[in-house]
């Protein structure tokens, strides 16, 4: 009598299929951001900004005399599938222009990242270099200008030159639910994006103030906060509690679980 050996196989479960789809989409988003980041770093559209950043990188601040400054446009940083986008003004001359990563290596970043850690968006509270192991969860950081501007005052034409990068980054964030605007220039930059891309037809009623929250019909929620500049934090205009409440609210609006330090 013949005997038969049967091999029993099971089809992938729904959870396995969902995991595979999420992994594939994440890999695709990461690849798209790498391509976009390379274009940003190579951008030469604003001669005034490129000359200023290069000169800062050449002269350097005495405290960073041993550093090799980044000195190029600074790409965005964080989760390619983020539900929350933090939109800032521009790289700091001796911060991001030195380290090559948003809000890394200066006073603003020293205020921002501990809050991101406390609210579950960042893997650690301190940001010092691109190689420090920092990982962001459900958050991406970018800015309306990618080069440090003299006096932190970009020209309107320079903001316009960077606008397509903002549009492309936001288009890549398919799960985006909330945009946290760090300061008035960032707020105005996002409203301009919303008008350009049809997320809203008018900026009527969209007024910057700390804690302002707006739901626009065809886009993510907007949250506004004072910028975490040393001028604002040292004078108490922006406190740790005020800032943390913004990102706790962002988590809620994005449908994320209550905040806890990320691992």
C-alpha positions as CSV (number, residue, x, y, z in Angstrom):
1,X,0.0,0.0,0.0
2,X,1.5,3.3,-1.0
3,X,2.0,6.1,1.5
4,X,1.7,9.8,0.8
5,X,3.5,12.7,2.5
6,X,1.4,15.8,2.4
7,X,2.9,19.3,2.9
8,X,0.5,21.6,4.5
9,X,1.0,25.3,3.6
10,X,-0.9,28.2,4.9
11,X,-1.7,31.4,2.9
12,X,-0.5,34.7,4.3
13,X,-2.8,36.1,7.0
14,X,-4.5,39.5,6.6
15,X,-2.1,40.9,9.1
16,X,0.9,39.5,7.1
17,X,-0.5,41.1,3.9
18,X,-1.0,44.5,5.6
19,X,2.5,44.4,7.1
20,X,4.0,43.6,3.7
21,X,2.0,46.5,2.1
22,X,3.1,48.9,4.8
23,X,6.7,47.8,4.5
24,X,6.6,48.2,0.7
25,X,5.1,51.7,1.0
26,X,7.6,52.7,3.6
27,X,10.5,51.6,1.4
28,X,9.0,53.5,-1.5
29,X,8.6,56.7,0.5
30,X,12.1,56.5,1.9
31,X,13.5,56.1,-1.7
32,X,11.4,59.1,-2.9
33,X,12.7,61.2,0.0
34,X,16.3,60.2,-0.8
35,X,15.9,61.4,-4.3
36,X,14.2,64.7,-3.2
37,X,16.9,65.2,-0.5
38,X,19.6,64.9,-3.1
39,X,18.0,67.6,-5.3
40,X,17.6,69.9,-2.3
41,X,21.3,69.5,-1.2
42,X,22.4,70.3,-4.8
43,X,20.1,73.4,-5.2
44,X,21.8,76.6,-6.3
45,X,18.8,78.8,-7.0
46,X,19.6,81.5,-4.4
47,X,23.1,82.9,-4.9
48,X,22.8,85.2,-1.8
49,X,22.0,82.3,0.5
50,X,24.6,79.9,-1.0
51,X,27.3,82.5,-0.6
52,X,26.3,83.3,3.0
53,X,26.2,79.6,4.0
54,X,29.5,78.9,2.3
55,X,31.2,81.9,4.0
56,X,29.8,80.8,7.5
57,X,31.2,77.3,6.8
58,X,34.6,78.8,5.8
59,X,35.0,81.2,8.7
60,X,33.2,79.1,11.4
61,X,32.5,80.1,15.0
62,X,35.4,79.8,17.4
63,X,33.5,77.2,19.5
64,X,33.2,75.0,16.3
65,X,36.7,75.7,14.8
66,X,37.4,72.0,14.5
67,X,34.1,71.2,12.8
68,X,33.7,70.7,9.0
69,X,30.5,72.6,8.4
70,X,27.8,71.1,6.3
71,X,27.4,74.4,4.4
72,X,24.8,73.2,2.0
73,X,21.0,73.3,1.8
74,X,19.5,71.2,4.6
75,X,17.1,68.4,3.7
76,X,14.2,67.3,5.9
77,X,14.5,64.7,8.6
78,X,12.3,62.0,10.1
79,X,9.7,59.4,9.5
80,X,8.8,59.1,5.7
81,X,5.3,57.9,6.8
82,X,4.8,60.6,9.4
83,X,1.3,61.8,10.4
84,X,2.8,65.0,11.8
85,X,5.0,67.5,10.0
86,X,6.9,70.2,12.0
87,X,7.5,73.1,9.6
88,X,10.2,75.6,10.6
89,X,11.7,78.8,9.2
90,X,15.3,78.0,8.1
91,X,18.5,76.3,9.2
92,X,20.5,78.1,11.9
93,X,23.9,79.5,10.7
94,X,25.9,77.5,13.3
95,X,23.2,74.8,13.9
96,X,21.8,73.0,10.9
97,X,24.2,74.8,8.5
98,X,26.9,73.2,10.6
99,X,25.4,69.7,11.3
100,X,23.3,69.2,8.2
101,X,20.1,68.2,10.0
102,X,17.1,70.3,11.0
103,X,17.2,71.8,14.5
104,X,20.4,70.0,15.4
105,X,23.3,71.6,17.2
106,X,21.8,74.9,18.4
107,X,19.6,76.4,21.1
108,X,16.3,75.9,19.2
109,X,17.0,72.3,18.8
110,X,18.0,71.9,22.4
111,X,14.5,73.2,23.3
112,X,12.7,71.2,20.6
113,X,14.0,67.7,20.8
114,X,13.4,67.2,24.6
115,X,9.8,68.1,23.9
116,X,9.6,65.7,21.0
117,X,11.1,63.0,23.2
118,X,8.6,63.7,26.0
119,X,5.7,63.5,23.6
120,X,6.8,60.2,22.0
121,X,8.0,61.6,18.7
122,X,11.8,61.3,19.2
123,X,14.0,58.4,20.3
124,X,16.2,60.6,22.5
125,X,16.1,64.1,24.0
126,X,19.4,65.4,22.7
127,X,20.4,66.1,19.1
128,X,24.0,66.9,18.3
129,X,25.0,65.4,14.9
130,X,23.6,63.5,12.0
131,X,25.2,60.4,13.5
132,X,23.8,60.6,17.0
133,X,21.3,57.8,16.5
134,X,18.2,60.1,16.7
135,X,15.1,58.5,15.2
136,X,11.7,60.2,14.8
137,X,8.4,58.3,15.0
138,X,5.4,59.6,13.1
139,X,7.0,63.0,12.7
140,X,9.1,64.7,10.0
141,X,10.8,68.1,10.3
142,X,11.4,70.5,7.4
143,X,11.5,74.2,6.8
144,X,10.3,76.8,4.3
145,X,13.9,77.8,3.5
146,X,16.7,75.2,3.2
147,X,19.7,77.5,3.6
148,X,20.5,79.7,6.5
149,X,19.6,83.3,5.6
150,X,21.5,86.4,6.9
151,X,19.8,87.7,10.0
152,X,17.3,84.9,9.8
153,X,15.4,87.0,7.3
154,X,14.9,85.3,3.9
155,X,13.7,87.3,0.9
156,X,10.3,86.6,-0.5
157,X,12.0,85.4,-3.7
158,X,14.0,82.9,-1.7
159,X,10.9,81.5,0.0
160,X,9.3,81.2,-3.4
161,X,12.3,79.3,-4.7
162,X,12.0,76.7,-1.9
163,X,8.2,76.4,-2.1
164,X,8.3,73.5,-4.7
165,X,10.4,71.5,-2.2
166,X,7.7,72.1,0.5
167,X,5.0,71.0,-2.0
168,X,6.8,67.8,-2.9
169,X,7.6,66.8,0.6
170,X,4.0,67.2,1.8
171,X,2.8,65.3,-1.3
172,X,5.0,62.4,-0.3
173,X,3.6,62.3,3.2
174,X,0.5,60.3,2.4
175,X,-0.6,59.8,6.0
176,X,-0.2,63.4,7.0
177,X,-2.8,64.6,9.5
178,X,-1.3,67.6,11.2
179,X,1.2,70.4,10.3
180,X,2.8,72.2,13.3
181,X,4.0,75.6,12.1
182,X,7.0,76.8,14.1
183,X,6.6,80.6,13.9
184,X,4.8,83.1,11.7
185,X,6.9,82.7,8.6
186,X,6.4,78.9,8.7
187,X,2.7,79.5,9.2
188,X,2.5,81.9,6.2
189,X,4.5,79.4,4.2
190,X,2.1,76.6,4.9
191,X,-0.9,78.7,4.2
192,X,0.7,79.7,0.8
193,X,1.2,76.0,0.1
194,X,-2.4,75.2,0.9
195,X,-3.5,78.0,-1.5
196,X,-1.2,76.7,-4.2
197,X,-2.3,73.2,-4.0
198,X,-6.0,73.7,-3.6
199,X,-6.3,72.7,0.1
200,X,-8.0,75.9,0.7
201,X,-9.4,78.7,-1.6
202,X,-8.8,81.6,0.8
203,X,-6.6,82.5,3.8
204,X,-9.5,84.4,5.4
205,X,-9.6,83.5,9.0
206,X,-6.2,81.8,9.0
207,X,-4.4,84.1,11.5
208,X,-1.1,83.2,13.2
209,X,-1.1,83.1,17.0
210,X,0.4,80.7,19.5
211,X,-2.0,77.8,20.0
212,X,-4.1,78.6,17.0
213,X,-5.7,75.5,15.4
214,X,-7.4,75.3,12.0
215,X,-9.2,72.5,10.2
216,X,-9.1,73.1,6.5
217,X,-11.4,71.1,4.2
218,X,-8.9,69.4,1.9
219,X,-5.8,69.2,4.1
220,X,-4.3,68.4,7.4
221,X,-5.0,70.3,10.6
222,X,-2.8,73.3,11.2
223,X,-1.3,74.0,14.6
224,X,0.6,77.2,15.2
225,X,3.2,77.9,17.8
226,X,5.9,80.5,18.6
227,X,9.2,79.5,17.1
228,X,11.6,77.8,19.7
229,X,14.2,80.5,19.1
230,X,16.4,81.5,22.0
231,X,14.9,84.9,21.9
232,X,11.4,83.4,22.5
233,X,12.5,80.8,25.0
234,X,14.9,82.9,27.1
235,X,12.3,85.7,27.5
236,X,9.5,83.2,28.5
237,X,7.4,84.1,25.5
238,X,7.5,80.3,24.8
239,X,7.7,78.0,27.8
240,X,8.4,74.2,27.8
241,X,4.8,73.6,29.0
242,X,3.4,75.7,26.2
243,X,5.4,74.0,23.6
244,X,4.8,70.5,24.9
245,X,1.0,71.1,24.9
246,X,1.3,71.8,21.1
247,X,2.8,68.4,20.3
248,X,0.5,66.6,22.7
249,X,-2.4,68.2,20.8
250,X,-0.7,67.2,17.5
251,X,-0.7,63.5,18.7
252,X,-4.4,63.7,19.5
253,X,-5.3,65.2,16.1
254,X,-3.2,62.7,14.3
255,X,-4.9,59.8,16.0
256,X,-1.8,58.6,17.8
257,X,-1.8,57.1,21.3
258,X,-1.1,59.3,24.3
259,X,2.4,60.5,24.5
260,X,5.3,58.6,26.1
261,X,9.0,58.7,25.4
262,X,9.7,56.8,22.1
263,X,12.1,53.9,22.1
